[in-house]
Amino acid sequence: MLEVVPDLPESERADLALALNAMADKARDLDDIVQRLLNEPHTPKEIGELLIAFELTTEQIRGHSDTVDGKLYEIGDRLKAMKSAGVVKS
């Protein structure tokens, strides 16, 4: 999807793609953890383990946010401007 972004160096495109994929995977993991916490019976020990897993997963997402660091705002604005100018087809 990032190949439509003009003037985005290949190395930055690859880094962003990896970070976005990793963050999306971790978001699915968070959803799984929350669903398990809310919808399954657990011992206090299991709840503790799931809460720790939640924290560890959020730390991993935060780690990838350094790669993204506002770049998606810039890319999004650039792409919206292109669409407004009729450069990108829907």
C-alpha distance (Angstrom), angle and dihedral (degrees) to the residues before:
residue distance angle dihedral
M1 . . .
L2 3.81 . .
E3 3.79 92.1 .
V4 3.82 88.4 83.8
V5 3.81 90.7 64.1
P6 3.80 109.4 100.3
D7 3.79 119.8 -136.8
L8 3.80 94.0 12.6
P9 3.80 108.2 138.5
E10 3.79 114.4 -124.6
S11 3.81 92.8 -121.1
E12 3.81 91.7 53.5
R13 3.81 90.8 44.8
A14 3.81 90.3 52.9
D15 3.81 93.1 46.2
L16 3.80 92.0 49.2
A17 3.80 92.6 46.6
L18 3.80 91.7 51.8
A19 3.81 92.2 47.0
L20 3.82 93.0 47.5
N21 3.80 92.4 48.5
A22 3.80 92.1 47.8
M23 3.81 91.8 47.5
A24 3.80 91.6 48.9
D25 3.81 90.7 50.0
K26 3.80 90.5 50.2
A27 3.81 91.1 47.5
R28 3.80 88.4 56.4
D29 3.80 88.4 49.5
L30 3.82 89.9 52.4
D31 3.78 90.5 50.7
D32 3.79 90.1 50.9
I33 3.81 91.7 50.2
V34 3.81 92.4 49.3
Q35 3.80 92.5 46.8
R36 3.79 90.0 51.3
L37 3.81 91.6 48.3
L38 3.79 93.0 49.3
N39 3.78 102.4 37.1
E40 3.80 107.3 34.4
P41 3.79 132.1 63.3
H42 3.81 112.8 -112.6
T43 3.75 140.0 -178.6
P44 3.79 116.0 -122.2
K45 3.81 88.0 -104.2
E46 3.82 91.5 54.9
I47 3.80 91.4 47.7
G48 3.80 88.6 52.1
E49 3.80 91.4 50.4
L50 3.80 92.0 49.2
L51 3.80 91.8 48.7
I52 3.80 90.1 51.5
A53 3.80 89.8 48.2
F54 3.81 88.6 51.9
E55 3.80 91.6 52.2
L56 3.80 93.4 46.5
T57 3.80 90.9 49.5
T58 3.81 92.8 50.6
E59 3.81 88.8 51.0
Q60 3.79 89.4 55.3
I61 3.81 91.0 50.9
R62 3.81 90.4 49.6
G63 3.79 89.5 52.0
H64 3.79 91.1 58.4
S65 3.79 92.0 45.5
D66 3.81 88.2 74.6
T67 3.80 88.0 66.2
V68 3.80 92.8 48.7
D69 3.85 95.6 39.8
G70 3.81 99.5 155.7
K71 3.79 95.2 -41.1
L72 3.78 91.8 117.2
Y73 3.82 90.4 60.3
E74 3.79 89.5 54.3
I75 3.80 93.5 44.9
G76 3.80 92.2 45.1
D77 3.80 92.2 50.6
R78 3.80 91.0 47.4
L79 3.81 92.1 51.1
K80 3.81 93.2 45.6
A81 3.80 89.5 52.2
M82 3.81 90.3 50.8
K83 3.81 91.6 51.2
S84 3.81 90.6 48.2
A85 3.77 88.9 51.9
G86 3.80 90.2 49.5
V87 3.80 94.2 -115.0
V88 3.83 97.0 122.0
K89 3.79 121.9 54.9
S90 3.81 117.6 -135.0
